[in-house]
Amino acid sequence: MSWTEYLPPLLQGAWLTAQLTFYSTILGAVCAFAFGIGKLAHNSLLRWISISFIEVFRGTSLLVQLFWLYFALPVFGQWIGVDLRLPPLVAGVLALSLNIGAYGAEVVRGAIQSVAPSQYEAAKALDFTPRQTLWRIALPQAIPEMMPSFGNLAVQNLKDTALVSLISLGDLAFRAEQIRNFTQDSTTVYSMLLLMYFGMALVLTAIMKLLERSVGRWRAGRA
C-alpha cells in the first residue's frame, strides 16, 4: 500500500478527532466557567463542590478518568441497579471535557481575581449586586485575559483525544494504528499521523487567535 491509500481511513479518523475536540472543548469551557466562578462563590457548598471537582480532575490521570467512565461506571451502575453504560463517543467527550474543564476553571478563577480591586470598589459604590458585579464588571475584563490560556488548553485537548483510541473509538490515532498493524509500515503511517495532528493544531490555533481578536474588539467596544 502507498501513502495515498492510507489517506481515506486517516481522514475518517481525523473527522472524528475534530468532532471530539469541538464537543469536548465547548463542554469543557462550560465546566471551566461554572466551577471557576463556583470556586469564588460566597456559598460554602458551591465552593466546596467546585474545589473538589477541580482537585479530583486535575489530580488524576485523564487516561484513568476515561477508563473509569467507560469500564468502571457500568459496573457501578450494576451495583445500584441502573444502566450507566456510555457509548464510546460520549465517554470520550465527557472525559476530555471534565479534564479540560478542571484546568480551565483555574484559568477563569485567576482571571477574575486579577481584575483590579478598584473595579469592585466602584461596583460597590454603584450599589451593584454580586451577580451584577460579576457579569458587568469582572467577566468583561477577565475573558480577554483568559483567551491565550484557553487557546493552549484547546490545542492540548486536541492532542489528548488520541487516548480515546484505547476504548476502540475510531479516531485518527486508532485508524493509524489499524493501518500500521496491517501494513507494518510504521515510518509512513506515523509520519502522516504526526503531520495531520500538527495541521489540525495549526487550524485550531488560528481559530482561537481569531476568537481572541473578536473578544478583544468586543471588550474595546464596551470600553
DRENVEXMI-832943 format. One line per 5 residues: their letters; for each residue x, y, z of N, C-alpha, C. Coordinates in Angstrom, 1 decimal. Example, Ala and Ser with C-alpha at 12.3 -4.5 7.8 and 13.67 -1.06 7.14 Angstrom:
DRENVEXMI-832943
as = 13.2,-5.7,7.8,12.3,-4.5,7.8,13.2,-3.3,7.8  12.8,-2.2,7.1,13.7,-1.1,7.1,12.9,0.0,7.9
END
This chain:
DRENVEXMI-832943
mswte = 0.8,-1.2,0.0,0.0,0.0,0.0,0.9,1.3,0.0  0.4,2.3,-0.8,1.1,3.5,-0.8,0.5,4.5,0.2  1.1,5.6,0.5,0.6,6.6,1.4,-0.7,7.2,1.0  -1.0,7.2,-0.3,-2.3,7.7,-0.8,-3.4,6.8,-0.4  -3.1,5.5,-0.3,-4.2,4.6,0.2,-4.4,4.7,1.7
ylppl = -3.5,5.2,2.4,-3.7,5.4,3.8,-4.6,6.6,4.1  -4.6,7.5,3.2,-5.3,8.8,3.5,-6.8,8.7,3.8  -7.6,7.9,3.0,-9.0,7.9,3.3,-9.4,7.5,4.7  -8.8,6.3,5.2,-9.2,6.0,6.6,-8.6,7.0,7.6  -7.5,7.5,7.3,-6.9,8.5,8.2,-7.8,9.8,8.3
lqgaw = -8.3,10.2,7.1,-9.2,11.3,7.1,-10.5,11.1,7.8  -11.0,9.8,7.8,-12.2,9.4,8.5,-11.9,9.6,10.0  -10.8,9.1,10.4,-10.4,9.3,11.8,-10.2,10.7,12.2  -9.6,11.5,11.3,-9.4,12.9,11.6,-10.7,13.7,11.8  -11.8,13.3,11.1,-13.1,13.9,11.2,-13.6,13.6,12.6
ltaql = -13.5,12.3,13.1,-13.9,12.0,14.4,-13.1,12.7,15.5  -11.8,12.9,15.3,-11.0,13.6,16.2,-11.4,15.1,16.2  -11.8,15.7,15.1,-12.3,17.0,15.1,-13.6,17.2,15.9  -14.5,16.2,15.7,-15.7,16.2,16.5,-15.5,16.1,18.0  -14.6,15.2,18.4,-14.3,15.1,19.8,-13.7,16.4,20.3
tfyst = -12.8,17.0,19.6,-12.2,18.2,20.0,-13.2,19.3,20.2  -14.1,19.5,19.2,-15.1,20.5,19.2,-16.0,20.4,20.4  -16.6,19.2,20.5,-17.6,19.0,21.6,-17.0,19.1,22.9  -15.8,18.5,23.1,-15.2,18.5,24.5,-14.7,19.8,24.8  -14.2,20.6,23.9,-13.8,22.0,24.2,-14.9,22.9,24.6
ilgav = -16.0,22.8,23.9,-17.2,23.6,24.2,-17.7,23.2,25.6  -17.9,21.9,25.8,-18.4,21.5,27.1,-17.4,21.7,28.2  -16.1,21.6,27.9,-15.1,21.9,28.9,-15.1,23.4,29.3  -15.4,24.3,28.3,-15.4,25.7,28.6,-16.6,26.0,29.5  -17.7,25.3,29.3,-18.9,25.5,30.2,-18.5,25.1,31.6
cafaf = -17.8,23.9,31.8,-17.4,23.4,33.1,-16.4,24.4,33.7  -15.5,25.0,32.9,-14.5,25.9,33.4,-15.1,27.1,34.0  -16.1,27.7,33.3,-16.8,28.9,33.9,-17.6,28.5,35.1  -18.3,27.4,35.0,-19.2,27.0,36.1,-18.4,26.8,37.4  -17.3,26.0,37.3,-16.5,25.7,38.5,-15.5,26.7,38.9
gigkl = -15.0,27.5,37.9,-14.1,28.6,38.2,-14.8,29.7,39.0  -16.1,30.0,38.5,-16.9,31.0,39.3,-17.3,30.4,40.6  -17.7,29.1,40.6,-18.1,28.5,41.8,-17.1,28.5,42.9  -15.8,28.4,42.5,-14.7,28.4,43.5,-14.6,29.7,44.2  -15.1,30.8,43.6,-15.1,32.1,44.2,-16.4,32.5,44.9
ahnsl = -17.4,31.5,44.9,-18.7,31.8,45.4,-18.7,32.0,46.9  -19.6,32.8,47.4,-19.8,33.0,48.8,-20.4,31.8,49.5  -21.2,31.1,48.7,-21.9,29.9,49.2,-20.8,28.8,49.5  -20.7,28.3,50.7,-19.6,27.3,51.0,-19.9,26.0,50.3  -21.1,25.6,50.1,-21.4,24.3,49.4,-20.9,24.4,48.0
lrwis = -21.3,25.5,47.3,-20.9,25.6,45.9,-19.3,25.7,45.8  -18.7,26.4,46.7,-17.3,26.5,46.7,-16.6,25.1,47.0  -17.2,24.3,47.9,-16.6,23.0,48.2,-16.8,22.1,47.0  -17.9,22.1,46.3,-18.2,21.3,45.2,-17.2,21.6,44.0  -17.0,22.9,43.8,-16.1,23.4,42.8,-14.7,23.0,43.0
isfie = -14.2,23.2,44.3,-12.9,22.9,44.6,-12.6,21.4,44.5  -13.6,20.6,44.9,-13.5,19.1,44.8,-13.4,18.7,43.4  -14.2,19.2,42.5,-14.2,18.9,41.1,-12.8,19.2,40.5  -12.3,20.4,40.8,-11.0,20.9,40.2,-9.9,20.0,40.7  -9.8,19.7,42.0,-8.7,18.9,42.5,-8.8,17.5,42.0
vfrgt = -10.0,16.9,42.0,-10.1,15.5,41.5,-9.6,15.3,40.1  -10.1,16.2,39.2,-9.8,16.0,37.8,-8.5,16.6,37.4  -7.9,17.5,38.1,-6.5,17.9,37.9,-5.5,16.9,38.5  -6.0,16.2,39.6,-5.0,15.4,40.3,-5.0,13.9,39.9  -5.9,13.6,38.9,-5.9,12.2,38.4,-5.6,12.2,36.9
sllvq = -5.2,11.0,36.4,-4.8,10.9,35.0,-6.0,10.9,34.1  -5.9,11.6,33.0,-7.0,11.6,32.0,-7.3,10.2,31.5  -6.3,9.4,31.4,-6.5,8.0,30.9,-7.3,7.2,31.9  -7.0,7.4,33.2,-7.7,6.7,34.2,-9.2,7.2,34.3  -9.4,8.5,34.1,-10.7,9.0,34.1,-11.5,8.4,32.9
lfwly = -10.9,8.3,31.8,-11.5,7.7,30.6,-11.9,6.3,30.8  -11.0,5.5,31.4,-11.2,4.1,31.7,-12.3,4.0,32.7  -12.4,4.8,33.7,-13.4,4.8,34.7,-14.8,5.0,34.2  -14.9,6.0,33.3,-16.2,6.3,32.7,-16.7,5.2,31.8  -15.7,4.6,31.1,-16.1,3.6,30.1,-16.3,2.2,30.6
falpv = -15.3,1.8,31.5,-15.3,0.5,32.0,-15.9,0.3,33.4  -15.6,1.3,34.3,-16.0,1.1,35.7,-17.4,1.6,36.0  -17.7,2.7,35.4,-19.1,3.3,35.6,-20.2,2.3,35.3  -20.2,1.5,34.3,-21.2,0.5,34.0,-21.3,-0.6,35.2  -20.1,-0.9,35.7,-20.1,-1.9,36.8,-20.7,-1.3,38.1
fgqwi = -20.4,0.0,38.3,-21.0,0.7,39.4,-22.5,0.8,39.2  -23.0,1.0,38.0,-24.4,1.0,37.7,-25.1,-0.3,38.0  -24.4,-1.4,37.7,-25.0,-2.7,38.0,-25.2,-2.9,39.5  -24.3,-2.4,40.3,-24.4,-2.5,41.8,-25.6,-1.8,42.3  -26.0,-0.6,41.7,-27.1,0.2,42.2,-28.3,-0.1,41.3
gvdlr = -28.3,-1.0,40.3,-29.4,-1.3,39.5,-29.8,-0.3,38.5  -28.8,0.4,38.0,-29.0,1.5,37.0,-28.1,1.2,35.8  -28.6,1.3,34.6,-27.8,1.2,33.4,-27.0,2.4,33.1  -25.7,2.4,33.4,-24.8,3.6,33.3,-23.8,3.4,32.1  -24.1,2.5,31.2,-23.2,2.3,30.1,-23.2,3.5,29.2
lpplv = -22.0,3.9,28.8,-21.9,5.1,27.9,-21.3,4.7,26.6  -21.9,5.2,25.5,-21.3,4.9,24.2,-19.8,5.4,24.2  -18.9,4.8,23.4,-17.5,5.3,23.4,-17.4,6.8,23.1  -18.2,7.3,22.2,-18.0,8.8,21.8,-18.4,9.6,23.0  -19.5,9.2,23.7,-20.0,10.0,24.9,-18.9,9.9,26.0
agvla = -18.4,8.7,26.3,-17.4,8.6,27.3,-16.1,9.4,27.0  -15.7,9.4,25.7,-14.6,10.2,25.3,-14.8,11.7,25.5  -15.9,12.2,25.0,-16.2,13.6,25.1,-16.3,14.0,26.6  -17.0,13.2,27.4,-17.1,13.5,28.8,-15.8,13.6,29.5  -15.0,12.6,29.3,-13.7,12.5,30.0,-12.8,13.7,29.6
lslni = -12.8,14.0,28.3,-12.0,15.2,27.8,-12.5,16.5,28.4  -13.9,16.6,28.4,-14.5,17.8,28.9,-14.2,18.1,30.3  -14.4,17.1,31.2,-14.2,17.2,32.6,-12.7,17.6,32.9  -11.8,16.9,32.1,-10.4,17.2,32.4,-10.0,18.6,32.0  -10.4,19.0,30.8,-10.0,20.4,30.4,-10.8,21.4,31.2
gayga = -12.0,21.0,31.6,-12.8,22.0,32.5,-12.1,22.2,33.8  -11.5,21.2,34.4,-10.8,21.4,35.7,-9.6,22.4,35.5  -8.9,22.2,34.4,-7.7,23.1,34.2,-8.2,24.5,33.8  -9.3,24.6,33.0,-9.8,25.8,32.6,-10.5,26.6,33.8  -11.0,25.9,34.8,-11.6,26.5,35.9,-10.6,27.4,36.7
evvrg = -9.4,26.9,36.8,-8.3,27.7,37.4,-7.9,28.9,36.6  -8.0,28.8,35.3,-7.8,30.0,34.4,-8.9,31.0,34.7  -10.1,30.6,34.7,-11.2,31.5,35.0,-11.1,32.2,36.3  -10.8,31.4,37.3,-10.7,31.9,38.7,-9.6,33.0,38.7  -8.4,32.6,38.2,-7.3,33.5,38.2,-7.6,34.8,37.5
aiqsv = -8.2,34.7,36.3,-8.5,36.0,35.5,-9.5,36.9,36.3  -10.5,36.3,36.9,-11.5,37.1,37.7,-10.8,37.8,38.8  -9.9,37.0,39.5,-9.2,37.6,40.7,-8.2,38.7,40.3  -7.8,38.6,39.0,-6.8,39.6,38.5,-7.4,41.0,38.2  -8.7,41.1,38.2,-9.4,42.3,37.9,-9.1,43.3,39.1
apsqy = -8.7,44.5,38.8,-8.3,45.5,39.8,-9.3,45.7,40.9  -8.8,45.7,42.1,-9.8,45.9,43.3,-10.6,47.1,43.1  -10.0,48.2,42.5,-10.8,49.4,42.3,-12.1,49.2,41.5  -12.0,48.3,40.6,-13.2,48.0,39.8,-14.4,47.4,40.7  -14.0,46.6,41.7,-15.0,46.0,42.6,-15.5,47.1,43.5
eaaka = -14.6,48.0,43.9,-15.0,49.1,44.8,-15.9,50.1,44.1  -15.7,50.3,42.8,-16.6,51.1,42.0,-18.0,50.5,41.9  -18.0,49.2,41.7,-19.3,48.5,41.6,-20.0,48.5,42.9  -19.3,48.4,44.0,-20.0,48.5,45.3,-20.5,49.9,45.5  -19.8,50.9,45.0,-20.2,52.3,45.2,-21.5,52.6,44.4
ldftp = -21.6,51.8,43.2,-22.8,52.0,42.4,-23.9,51.1,42.9  -23.7,50.4,44.0,-24.7,49.5,44.6,-25.1,48.3,43.7  -24.1,47.8,43.0,-24.3,46.6,42.2,-24.4,45.4,43.2  -25.2,44.4,42.8,-25.2,43.2,43.5,-24.0,42.3,43.1  -23.7,41.3,43.9,-22.5,40.4,43.5,-22.7,39.9,42.0
rqtlw = -23.9,39.5,41.7,-24.2,39.0,40.3,-23.9,40.0,39.3  -24.4,41.2,39.5,-24.2,42.3,38.6,-22.7,42.7,38.4  -22.0,42.6,39.5,-20.6,42.9,39.5,-19.8,41.9,38.7  -20.2,40.6,38.8,-19.6,39.6,38.1,-19.8,39.7,36.6  -21.1,39.9,36.2,-21.4,39.9,34.8,-21.1,41.2,34.1
rialp = -21.2,42.3,34.8,-21.0,43.7,34.2,-19.6,44.2,34.3  -18.9,43.8,35.4,-17.6,44.4,35.7,-16.5,43.3,35.5  -16.6,42.2,36.2,-15.5,41.2,36.3,-15.3,40.5,35.0  -16.3,39.8,34.5,-16.2,38.9,33.3,-15.8,39.7,32.1  -16.4,40.9,31.8,-15.9,41.6,30.5,-14.5,41.9,30.5
qaipe = -13.9,42.1,31.7,-12.4,42.4,31.8,-11.6,41.1,31.9  -12.2,40.1,32.5,-11.4,38.9,32.7,-11.4,38.0,31.4  -12.4,37.9,30.6,-12.5,37.0,29.5,-11.3,37.2,28.5  -11.0,38.5,28.1,-9.9,38.6,27.2,-8.6,38.1,27.8  -8.4,38.2,29.1,-7.2,37.6,29.8,-7.2,36.1,29.7
mmpsf = -8.3,35.5,29.6,-8.4,34.0,29.6,-8.0,33.4,28.3  -8.2,34.2,27.2,-8.2,33.6,25.9,-6.9,32.9,25.5  -5.7,33.5,25.8,-4.5,32.8,25.4,-4.3,31.5,26.1  -4.7,31.4,27.4,-4.7,30.2,28.1,-5.7,29.1,27.6  -6.9,29.6,27.2,-7.9,28.7,26.7,-7.4,28.2,25.3
gnlav = -6.7,29.0,24.6,-6.1,28.5,23.3,-5.2,27.4,23.5  -4.3,27.5,24.5,-3.3,26.5,24.8,-4.1,25.2,25.2  -5.1,25.4,26.1,-5.9,24.2,26.5,-6.6,23.5,25.4  -7.1,24.3,24.4,-7.8,23.7,23.3,-6.8,22.8,22.5  -5.6,23.3,22.3,-4.6,22.5,21.5,-4.2,21.3,22.3
qnlkd = -4.1,21.4,23.6,-3.7,20.3,24.4,-4.9,19.2,24.4  -6.1,19.7,24.4,-7.3,18.9,24.3,-7.3,18.1,23.0  -6.9,18.7,21.9,-6.8,18.1,20.6,-5.8,16.9,20.7  -4.7,17.1,21.3,-3.7,16.1,21.4,-4.1,14.9,22.3  -4.9,15.3,23.3,-5.3,14.3,24.3,-6.4,13.4,23.7
talvs = -7.0,13.8,22.6,-8.1,12.9,22.0,-7.5,11.6,21.6  -6.2,11.5,21.4,-5.6,10.3,20.9,-5.8,9.1,21.9  -6.1,9.5,23.2,-6.3,8.5,24.2,-7.6,7.7,24.0  -8.6,8.3,23.3,-9.8,7.6,23.1,-9.7,6.3,22.2  -8.6,6.3,21.5,-8.3,5.0,20.7,-8.2,3.8,21.6
lislg = -7.9,4.0,22.9,-7.8,2.9,23.8,-9.1,2.3,24.2  -10.2,3.0,23.9,-11.6,2.4,24.1,-12.2,2.1,22.8  -11.4,1.8,21.8,-11.8,1.4,20.5,-12.7,2.4,19.7  -12.4,3.6,20.0,-13.1,4.7,19.2,-12.3,5.0,18.0  -12.9,5.0,16.8,-12.1,5.1,15.6,-11.6,6.5,15.2
dlafr = -10.9,7.1,16.1,-10.3,8.4,15.9,-9.1,8.3,15.0  -8.4,9.4,14.8,-7.2,9.4,14.0,-6.1,8.5,14.5  -5.8,8.5,15.8,-4.8,7.6,16.3,-5.2,6.1,16.1  -6.5,5.8,16.3,-7.0,4.4,16.2,-6.8,3.9,14.7  -7.2,4.8,13.8,-7.1,4.4,12.4,-5.6,4.2,12.0
aeqir = -4.8,5.1,12.5,-3.3,4.9,12.1,-2.8,3.6,12.7  -3.2,3.3,13.9,-2.7,2.0,14.5,-3.2,0.8,13.7  -4.5,0.9,13.2,-5.0,-0.2,12.4,-4.2,-0.4,11.1  -3.9,0.7,10.5,-3.1,0.7,9.2,-1.7,0.1,9.5  -1.1,0.6,10.6,0.3,0.1,10.9,0.3,-1.4,11.2
nftqd = -0.7,-1.9,11.9,-0.8,-3.3,12.2,-1.0,-4.1,11.0  -1.7,-3.6,10.0,-2.0,-4.3,8.8,-0.8,-4.3,7.8  -0.1,-3.1,7.7,1.0,-3.0,6.7,2.4,-3.1,7.3  2.5,-2.9,8.7,3.8,-2.8,9.3,4.7,-1.7,8.8  4.0,-0.7,8.2,4.8,0.5,7.6,4.7,1.6,8.7
sttvy = 5.5,1.4,9.7,5.4,2.4,10.9,5.9,3.8,10.5  7.0,3.9,9.7,7.5,5.2,9.4,6.5,6.0,8.6  5.9,5.5,7.6,5.0,6.3,6.8,3.7,6.7,7.6  3.2,5.7,8.2,1.9,5.9,9.0,2.1,6.9,10.1  3.1,6.7,10.9,3.3,7.7,12.0,3.8,9.0,11.5
smlll = 4.5,9.1,10.4,4.8,10.4,9.9,3.6,11.2,9.4  2.7,10.4,8.7,1.4,11.1,8.3,0.6,11.5,9.5  0.6,10.6,10.6,-0.2,10.9,11.8,0.4,12.2,12.4  1.7,12.3,12.5,2.3,13.5,13.1,1.9,14.7,12.3  2.0,14.7,11.0,1.7,15.8,10.2,0.2,16.2,10.3
myfgm = -0.6,15.2,10.4,-2.1,15.5,10.4,-2.4,16.2,11.8  -1.9,15.7,12.9,-2.1,16.3,14.1,-1.6,17.8,14.2  -0.4,17.9,13.6,0.2,19.2,13.5,-0.6,20.2,12.7  -1.1,19.7,11.5,-2.0,20.6,10.7,-3.3,20.9,11.4  -3.9,20.0,12.1,-5.1,20.3,12.9,-4.9,21.3,14.0
alvlt = -3.7,21.1,14.6,-3.3,22.1,15.7,-3.1,23.5,15.2  -2.5,23.6,14.0,-2.4,24.9,13.4,-3.7,25.6,13.1  -4.7,24.7,12.5,-6.0,25.3,12.2,-6.7,25.7,13.5  -6.6,24.9,14.6,-7.2,25.2,15.8,-6.6,26.5,16.5  -5.3,26.6,16.4,-4.6,27.8,16.9,-5.1,29.0,16.1
aimkl = -5.3,28.9,14.8,-5.7,30.1,14.0,-7.2,30.5,14.4  -8.0,29.5,14.7,-9.4,29.7,15.1,-9.4,30.4,16.5  -8.6,30.0,17.4,-8.5,30.6,18.7,-8.0,32.0,18.7  -7.0,32.2,17.7,-6.5,33.6,17.6,-7.6,34.5,17.1  -8.4,34.0,16.1,-9.5,34.9,15.6,-10.5,35.1,16.7
lersv = -10.8,34.1,17.5,-11.7,34.3,18.6,-11.2,35.3,19.6  -9.8,35.2,19.9,-9.2,36.1,20.8,-9.3,37.6,20.3  -9.1,37.8,19.0,-9.2,39.1,18.5,-10.7,39.6,18.5  -11.6,38.7,18.3,-13.0,39.1,18.4,-13.4,39.5,19.8  -12.9,38.8,20.8,-13.2,39.1,22.1,-12.5,40.5,22.5
grwra = -11.3,40.7,22.0,-10.6,42.0,22.2,-11.4,43.2,21.6  -12.0,43.0,20.4,-12.8,44.0,19.8,-14.1,44.3,20.6  -14.6,43.1,21.1,-15.9,43.2,21.9,-15.6,44.0,23.2  -14.4,43.8,23.8,-14.1,44.5,25.1,-13.9,46.0,24.8  -13.2,46.3,23.6,-12.9,47.6,23.3,-14.2,48.4,23.0
gra = -15.2,47.7,22.4,-16.5,48.3,22.2,-17.3,48.6,23.4  -17.0,47.9,24.5,-17.7,48.1,25.8,-17.0,49.2,26.6  -15.7,49.5,26.2,-15.0,50.5,27.0,-15.5,51.9,26.8
END
